[in-house]
Every structure is written in structure tokens, then in C-alpha cells.
Amino acid sequence: MKYHVGLTTQSSQEIRALNKRYRQIDRPTDVLSFNLNEPLGKDGLYLGDIVVCLEEAKKQAKKHHISLEEEFGELVKHGAKHLLGWDHP
């Protein structure tokens, strides 16, 4: 089976609106995941969408003394874990 994921980037303002609408939290966040789990033909599954805020990623990369690319990768992995059923402890 093939798994598919959508990945987009949003500004702080845009992700704040999404966070408020879907999580009732009125502030920007670094990453959001939206589970869909929709079949795509005989051998595919669309897991959902991952939305990353580059502005937040830049702040966090600087704070953690890593590159933006490393932080972006960590956020994508974090979002993917949520699409696969993981939740915060």
C-alpha cells in the first residue's frame, strides 16, 4: 500500500487562524496535522495534511541552534507521527 501526505507552509497569521478554528487556540503554532485517512484507489491511502509555519520554524531553529532545514524536518516528522496516530503524552 502507498501512503500519501499533503505538505504546505503557512504564515504565522494563517496558521494562527487554523489553530483557532480547529483547536480553539488563538495563537500561532509551529505545525498542525489534519488526519483524513481516505482511500486512493486500490492500493493507496491519503493520510492527511501537514501544515508548517516557516516563521515559527525559523524562531525555533535559532533557539535550538540548528538550521532551518533541520527544524523543518523535525516539524514534518512530528506532523507525520500525528497522522499515524501518535498523540502528546
C-alpha positions, 0 to 999 in steps of 0.5 A: 500500500502507498501512503500519501501526505499533503505538505504546505507552509503557512504564515504565522497569521494563517496558521494562527487562524487554523489553530483557532478554528480547529483547536480553539487556540488563538495563537500561532503554532509551529505545525498542525496535522489534519488526519483524513485517512481516505482511500486512493484507489486500490492500493493507496491511502491519503493520510492527511495534511501537514501544515508548517509555519516557516516563521515559527520554524525559523524562531525555533531553529535559532533557539535550538541552534540548528538550521532551518532545514533541520527544524523543518524536518523535525516539524514534518516528522512530528506532523507525520507521527500525528497522522499515524496516530501518535498523540502528546503524552 
